Amino acid sequence: MKIAVVLSGCGVYDGSEIHEAVMTLLAINRSGGTYQVFAPNVMQHQVINHITGEVIHESRNVLIESARIARGKIKALTEYNPDDFDALVFPGGLGVAKNLCTYAFEGVECRVDRVVESSIRDTHKAGKPIGALCISPALITKVLGAVTVTIGNDASAAADITEMGGKHEKKTHGEVCIDMKNLIVTSPCYMLDATITDIAHDAEEMIRAVIKLSGKK
């Protein structure tokens, strides 16, 4: 089982949620699978001081920042080919809603990065599973439309999922939403109050379901 993991930077407020990213990689490794980390080679929308929550007036690159989590073993998302992988996975973090798309600023009218959109559409067209944690299901819904996902129990985000053409299911920690028709697996993670143990459990359940959908186990 070889899984492509797409990151959106490094840090919950302006990039990938680090716990979700690392626990996803750990879950893949523990399952006996392998992974390749990707990220779009674009500039972050903003940089946030993770102590104060304030915007820092500097520029950072999503690929370079994501490489911190990947320990340098990362590729630009333009190099992703679904033929080389069994599944595609998106950890969460506000970078998904700021760098991979503009959902954090424009809601249901958001725009999706062209390369990110192509990676999702091409994977879906190839009939391979897509996993998404936290806010990432909003990205998947914006691209694919009529899919069934979960972002936990947030009423506002659930309403946005519906407006973008998707169907939302309420889920809690340790639960996954599985869209069998579209091969989409989602779990809420930090969209709910959570401990790092909860995140590990959610990532494990998501990866387990993705592997099952792939037919590898």
Residue pairs with C-beta under 8 A, 6 or more apart in sequence:
1 28
1 31
1 32
1 33
1 34
1 86
1 87
1 211
1 214
1 216
1 217
2 33
2 34
2 35
2 36
2 84
2 85
2 86
3 28
3 33
3 34
3 35
3 36
3 85
3 86
3 87
3 88
3 89
3 207
3 210
4 35
4 36
4 38
4 80
4 82
4 84
4 85
4 87
4 88
4 89
4 119
5 21
5 24
5 25
5 28
5 35
5 36
5 37
5 38
5 89
5 90
5 91
6 37
6 38
6 39
6 77
6 80
6 88
6 89
6 90
6 100
6 116
6 119
7 15
7 16
7 21
7 37
7 38
7 39
7 62
7 66
7 69
7 70
7 74
7 91
7 95
8 15
8 16
8 39
8 40
8 62
8 66
8 93
8 95
8 96
8 98
8 99
8 100
9 15
9 16
9 39
9 44
9 60
9 62
9 65
9 66
9 93
9 95
9 99
10 16
10 18
10 65
10 66
10 68
10 69
11 18
11 48
11 50
11 65
11 93
11 95
12 18
12 50
12 93
12 94
12 190
13 48
13 50
13 53
13 93
13 94
14 44
14 45
14 46
14 47
14 48
14 60
14 94
14 95
14 98
14 99
15 44
15 62
15 65
15 66
15 93
15 94
15 95
15 99
16 66
16 69
16 91
16 92
16 93
16 95
16 96
17 91
17 92
17 93
17 133
17 134
17 189
17 190
18 69
18 93
19 190
19 196
19 199
20 91
20 92
20 93
20 133
20 134
20 189
20 190
20 199
20 203
21 69
21 91
21 93
22 69
23 196
23 199
23 200
23 202
23 203
23 204
24 89
24 91
24 133
24 203
24 206
24 207
25 35
25 37
26 200
26 203
27 200
27 203
27 204
27 206
27 207
27 208
28 34
28 35
28 89
28 207
29 35
30 204
31 207
31 208
31 211
33 86
33 207
33 211
33 216
36 73
36 75
36 85
37 66
37 69
37 70
37 73
37 74
37 75
38 74
38 75
38 76
38 77
38 79
38 80
38 119
39 62
39 63
39 65
39 66
39 67
39 74
39 76
39 77
40 62
40 63
40 76
40 77
40 78
40 99
40 100
40 113
40 115
40 116
41 61
41 62
41 63
41 76
41 77
41 78
42 61
42 62
42 63
42 99
42 113
43 59
43 60
43 61
43 62
44 59
44 60
44 61
44 62
44 65
44 95
44 98
44 99
45 98
45 99
45 102
45 105
46 55
46 98
47 55
47 56
47 57
47 58
47 59
47 60
48 54
48 55
48 56
49 55
49 56
62 95
62 99
63 74
63 76
66 74
67 74
77 115
77 116
77 119
78 115
80 88
80 119
82 88
82 119
82 122
82 123
82 125
82 126
82 128
83 126
85 123
85 128
86 128
86 129
86 211
86 214
86 216
87 123
87 128
87 129
87 130
87 131
87 210
87 211
87 213
87 214
88 119
88 120
88 123
88 128
88 129
88 130
88 131
89 130
89 131
89 132
89 133
89 206
89 207
89 210
90 96
90 100
90 130
90 131
90 132
90 133
90 136
90 139
90 140
91 133
91 134
91 136
91 203
92 132
92 133
92 134
92 135
92 136
92 189
92 190
92 191
93 134
93 135
94 104
94 135
96 103
96 134
96 135
96 136
96 138
96 139
97 103
97 104
97 110
97 135
97 138
97 139
98 104
98 105
99 113
100 112
100 113
100 116
100 139
101 110
101 111
101 112
101 113
101 116
101 138
101 139
101 142
102 110
102 111
102 112
103 110
103 135
103 138
103 139
103 142
103 160
107 160
108 142
108 160
108 163
108 164
110 142
112 139
112 142
112 143
116 139
116 143
117 143
120 130
120 139
120 140
120 143
120 144
121 143
121 144
123 130
124 130
124 144
124 182
124 183
127 183
128 183
128 214
129 183
129 184
129 185
129 210
129 213
129 214
130 140
130 183
130 184
130 185
131 184
131 185
131 186
131 206
131 207
131 209
131 210
132 139
132 140
132 149
132 184
132 185
132 186
133 186
133 187
133 188
133 189
133 202
133 203
133 206
134 151
134 188
134 189
134 190
134 191
135 151
135 157
135 191
136 186
137 149
137 150
137 151
137 161
137 166
137 177
137 184
137 186
138 151
138 157
138 160
138 161
138 164
140 147
140 149
140 184
140 186
141 147
141 149
141 161
141 164
141 165
141 166
142 164
144 166
144 182
144 184
145 164
145 165
145 166
146 165
146 166
146 167
146 182
147 166
147 167
147 179
147 182
147 184
148 166
148 167
148 168
148 169
148 177
148 179
148 182
148 184
149 161
149 166
149 167
149 168
149 169
149 177
149 179
149 184
149 186
150 168
150 169
150 170
150 171
150 175
150 176
150 177
150 186
150 187
150 188
151 157
151 158
151 161
151 168
151 186
151 188
151 191
152 170
152 171
152 172
152 188
152 191
152 192
153 170
153 171
153 172
153 188
153 192
154 191
157 191
158 168
158 170
161 167
161 168
162 168
169 177
171 177
171 186
171 187
171 188
172 188
172 192
173 188
173 192
173 194
173 198
173 201
173 202
174 198
174 201
174 202
174 205
175 187
175 205
176 185
176 186
176 187
176 202
176 205
176 206
176 209
177 184
177 185
177 186
177 187
178 184
178 185
178 209
178 213
179 185
179 186
180 213
183 213
185 206
185 209
185 210
185 213
186 206
187 202
187 203
187 205
187 206
188 202
189 198
189 199
189 202
189 203
190 199
192 198
194 202
211 217
